[in-house]
Amino acid sequence: MSAYHTPVMLVEVLESLSLAPGQTIVDGTLGGGGHSRPICDRIAPGGMLIGLDRDQDALDAATLALSDVPETVAVKFVRSNYADIATALNGVGIEAVDGVLLDLGVSSHQLNTPERGFALRYVGPLDMRMDVSSGQTAADLLNTLPEAEIARILFEYGEEPRARRIAAEIVRRRATRPLITTEDLVDTLRATMPFRTRPGEIHPATKTFQAIRIAVNQELDAIETALRAATNALKPGGRLVVIAYHSLEDRIVKNTMAELSGKRVETDFPSTPLPKIVEVKTKKPLTPTEEEIRANPRARSAKMRVAERRP
């Protein structure tokens, strides 16, 4: 098990991928290799593991975690967003794979590293980028976006009912001093809502931090693209396993898998029949056991869906 990040629903992932020796598996959200390390044991001998991550810290941790994989398993790392799986596979000369795992969201390491700015409980720069080498930081967005756009992000991505009030306070404060640190943002939020919480309750600032992180990394935009690209890369009978952590992610996964299976979703207009590319193997999402949640509270919101490529 990786110290970088405790793998969520590991037993269910290994079973759902239907692993066998000689297979080629893509871990599209490599993290520290917590899922990939036991996957390698199950695809030996003759298997190949292709790990993607846009966070160089994750690739470095995974390189160490997978340094002792069986010699009969080939391991390739690619610095890439999971939405670019087709390009990544082409870069390593692979046309089709037996399985793809996407474990969406943020890793324990990212949350526990103050200088990454993901967690409200640590004082650090308002960064929140999964790839620190490119893109705008959380501070860039909060200090430049119009008030209405900030409110939209908080409401749509964080389902925050106080979105307009928070956006107005952000704009008011940045007029005299830009928001630079996580503490600046927490102080701003504290001025807009009560911060009293009971044991077990989610911190009042959580929704705002989640929304800004999603906006910074354009996470929701990438999910559907990644699901379709992953499906296209699967061999007949290959498995796609996706773990989501909040309703926005899970809704995209559910609807995209349904559409790929030939079913229509509420947003579709009547038209010609959709092609049946996959068979959805999970009528309802799988969720962690109570035992796992006690051992790893961050797993509590996880929902896993599985699809299989049709012949």
Secondary structure, 3 states (H helix, E strand, C coil): CCCCCCCCCHHHHHHHCCCCCCCEEEECCCCCCCCHHHHHHHHCCCCEEEEEECCHHHHHHHHHHCCCCCCCCEEEEEECCHHHHHHHHHHCCCCCEEEEEEECCCCHHHHHCHHHCCCCCCCCECCCCCCCCCCCCHHHHHHHCCHHHHHHHHHHHHCCCCHHHHHHHHHHHHCCCCCCEHHHHHHHHHCCCCCCCCCCCCCCCHHHHHHHHHHHHCHHHHHHHHHHHHHHHEEEEEEEEEEECCHHHHHHHHHHHHHHCCCCCCCCCCCCCCCCCEEECCCCCECCCHHHHHHCHHHCCCEEEEEEECC
